[in-house]
Amino acid sequence: MILIVGATGVLGRALGKRLLEHGEQVRAMTRNPENATELKTMGAEIVSGDLCDPASLRRACAGVEKVVASAHSIFGRGSEASKYVDGQGHKDLIDAAKEAGIRHFVYVSMEGVAVNPTPFAHFKQEVEQYLQASGLNFTILRPTAFMETHAHTMIGQPILETGKVTLFGQGNSPRNFVAVDDVVAYALLALNGGTANGQTIEIGGPENWTNMAVAALYEKLAGRKAKVSHMPRGILRVMSALLRPFHPGLSQVMQFSLWADTTDQTFDPSETLKEFPMKLTRLEDWVRGQTTG
Ligand SMILES: NC(=O)c1ccc[n+]([C@@H]2O[C@H](COP(=O)([O-])OP(=O)(O)OC[C@H]3O[C@@H](n4cnc5c(N)ncnc54)[C@H](OP(=O)(O)O)[C@@H]3O)[C@@H](O)[C@H]2O)c1
């Protein structure tokens, strides 16, 4: 039995479906079981749990062999703030997994975790270290930005649906996108243990892009010009500072966006591919799939 924490998320849901298709037993944890009906229909066991509730984590881990931690709360505030969910909640999950005697723990971190200045990245780095020191068999996955979320939902979909989009900042900074299916493939590899045991795997797509280039790609494939506006960097900086006491989640998203717009995040997958060969999805091919149905 494999427990997925964050099973209703973009990555967790895709992984859950793939595991079920492969005939694996899946336990899907969510705060809202009604969000997991698709996985339930496919045969997953749905368990109600919250990373802020250690007792629920012990219940979720009981009797499972492997755990995939694929939840986050970057936007969270109050009792669901990032420091509780992305920080302490994940340490509690590792403790619960250890207590349950699981065989392998896969933690989904993110690329750039050591250089990204947000509290979110800091918590993820702390959790990586906590897992490494836990004595559990583990694999840490560090993907770049998901195509589904950061290329499509944030840039492409608004262009396709409304003909316009607002980018955070200038949109000229190099960055990398990875297809969720490719992250799923690495998660499956991690769950198989083997050479992935004890490894931190950096995962990214085969090319680097900028947000402006992604907007242009959607324009080309959709066959029409879009109105591209920009939220100025100064606004991101001021909003991040003003929001910090009231909404730490939105504040750190602004901080993240500003950092991303001013930092070269070029990623080269060749080192990972040497050790873990994989056919990576090209963004243009993936986007074409979205625009042609
Ligand atoms: N999105 C990206 O571009 C990207 C890039 C690199 C790394 N990552 C990492 O990849 C992982 C998956 O990201 P995603 O984009 O697939 O996530 P997502 O779609 O935003 O979904 C977030 C998930 O977190 C769960 N969650 C939130 N708060 C929770 C809590 N208090 N207790 C239990 N579960 C909670 C939600 O479950 P319920 O609401 O159902 O409870 C949901 O399943 C995360 O670790 C993320 O940091 C993402």
The ligand as an ORCA input file, in Angstrom:
! r2SCAN-3c Opt
* xyz 0 1
  N       3.529     23.236     -8.941
  C       4.817     23.308     -9.301
  O       5.188     23.916    -10.299
  C       5.851     22.643     -8.435
  C       7.215     22.774     -8.781
  C       8.163     22.149     -7.991
  C       7.782     21.427     -6.872
  N       6.448     21.339     -6.561
  C       6.071     20.548     -5.390
  O       5.329     19.438     -5.858
  C       4.395     19.045     -4.845
  C       3.003     18.960     -5.466
  O       2.639     20.246     -5.927
  P       1.247     20.456     -6.733
  O       1.449     21.689     -7.555
  O       0.877     19.181     -7.385
  O       0.255     20.759     -5.547
  P      -1.234     21.364     -5.661
  O      -1.849     20.953     -6.939
  O      -1.175     22.826     -5.356
  O      -1.974     20.610     -4.486
  C      -1.617     20.846     -3.149
  C      -1.947     19.594     -2.350
  O      -1.532     19.830     -0.990
  C      -2.548     19.314     -0.142
  N      -2.522     20.045      1.128
  C      -2.471     21.373      1.323
  N      -2.497     21.658      2.636
  C      -2.563     20.462      3.290
  C      -2.628     20.085      4.657
  N      -2.655     20.988      5.644
  N      -2.674     18.764      4.961
  C      -2.679     17.819      3.971
  N      -2.632     18.116      2.655
  C      -2.577     19.432      2.320
  C      -3.855     19.519     -0.896
  O      -4.773     18.543     -0.456
  P      -6.282     18.827      0.039
  O      -6.618     20.250     -0.260
  O      -7.109     17.825     -0.746
  O      -6.245     18.494      1.489
  C      -3.425     19.243     -2.336
  O      -3.531     17.872     -2.629
  C       4.535     20.067     -3.716
  O       5.435     19.579     -2.761
  C       5.148     21.247     -4.425
  O       5.860     22.103     -3.566
  C       5.481     21.916     -7.307
*
